[in-house]
Amino acid sequence: MFRTLKPRKLIALGVLLGAVMAVAQAAQNLPKDAAEYNVYYAAVTEADPAKKIAALDAYLAKYPNSVAKEQVLEIKMQTQSTTGAGLPALVETAKALLTVNPKHERARLILSFAFLQAPPAETDPQFQQKLDDAAANAKAGIEGINDMKRGEGVSDADFQANKNVTSGTHYRVLGVIGFLKKDVNEGIANFKKAAEMMPNDASLPAAIADTLARQPQKDYDQIMWYYARADMIEGAQALQGQTKTTVDSYLARAYKNRHGSDEGFDQLKAAAKASPNPPEGFHIKTAAEMAPPPPPPPPEAPIPDDVTKMPFGQIKYVLSKDDDKAKEVFGKLKAVGEMGLDGTIVSFTAPRTVKVAVLKKTQETEGEFDVILVLAAPTTAVRAAKGKSIEFTGVVKDFKANPFALTLTDGKILPPSKK
């Protein structure tokens, strides 16, 4: 499986920083007490990052119910983000922020990012609880997207892009949870939503395609669309190195094998480049579907008014259908009465029943016959030996459509001299 479920750390951290800058900071709530204000001011204006974080922690320890708690935690979180304090420290600050403001989107984003970096293993005793917590955080983050406040000087486009990255990260979390729960449909559905929000992240369509390719029932149309989509994304979040080479090779080979040629391959890639998900009803025709239709069967020979003019092969074909036309023809054959044929004896049941293969195709298949000839008089086994070619006559009595057999009674095996 391509390693596409986990976002690359450098890109994801850049995304988080962008979201922090694009979203408005908490409203300024300055301490009223002069002594507290002096401690607060010294902490937030400290230039050294490590000393700043320590000073902010000291302030919160001394004034745990400060009116400035949310903005102090925000300043701490941003300082940690820019100094590489590590995810555990960021997560701790994010959780603290959510106790102050449960709708704090950047805090929820950090928790989702942390989950993606280290999803729990199934052997983890808290596996299910961690999945539930991550799902609750992601869903709350998605629900709160429209409540995000834009930072000062941030353009509409940049603000919308950051909202998309935020919701896309949360959908990605829900997708990973679906896969961890072995609910493939849930995982893919959420990855598709994430891909719509983050159209420049090639790992999302690659993960969708890779997951689909590993299912017992494979939807090749969807597989090839999402591999093509992943393959066509360019820039910082494009597929890299061996993963890119592997997807390139598989996609070209799979398309040609399924479609029968390279025709339309460039159009597939162009369409996938333009849209994160395929249009409704998207389908790549298979080689069989591309093949020209078989020629129509030759028209059936007309049934002559005089059924005695019909070749035996045509009689067998018509009667085998066992329809109204068969009944009509059989009625005419019975009205004629006696008919003469030649063929090869298949078996003889003494003293009178002989099974005969009339048609060449029947003669070439061991044990098959076309006619049951009931002789008018007993005959010897020598005269009715298996494999012997004979000419015979008989009166049309009955027929069976499947397997076909025409029964003639009052039959006679003619001597060679009568041929």
Secondary structure as UniProt FT lines:
FT   HELIX           9..22
FT   HELIX           34..44
FT   HELIX           49..62
FT   TURN            64..65
FT   TURN            67..68
FT   HELIX           69..83
FT   HELIX           87..100
FT   TURN            102..103
FT   HELIX           105..117
FT   TURN            122..123
FT   TURN            125..126
FT   HELIX           127..143
FT   HELIX           145..147
FT   TURN            152..153
FT   HELIX           156..180
FT   TURN            181..182
FT   HELIX           184..197
FT   TURN            199..200
FT   HELIX           203..213
FT   HELIX           220..232
FT   TURN            236..237
FT   HELIX           241..259
FT   TURN            263..264
FT   HELIX           265..274
FT   TURN            280..281
FT   HELIX           287..290
FT   HELIX           307..309
FT   HELIX           312..320
FT   HELIX           324..336
FT   STRAND          338..349
FT   TURN            350..352
FT   STRAND          353..357
FT   HELIX           360..363
FT   TURN            366..367
FT   STRAND          371..375
FT   TURN            381..384
FT   TURN            386..387
FT   STRAND          389..400
FT   TURN            401..404
FT   STRAND          405..414
FT   HELIX           416..418
//
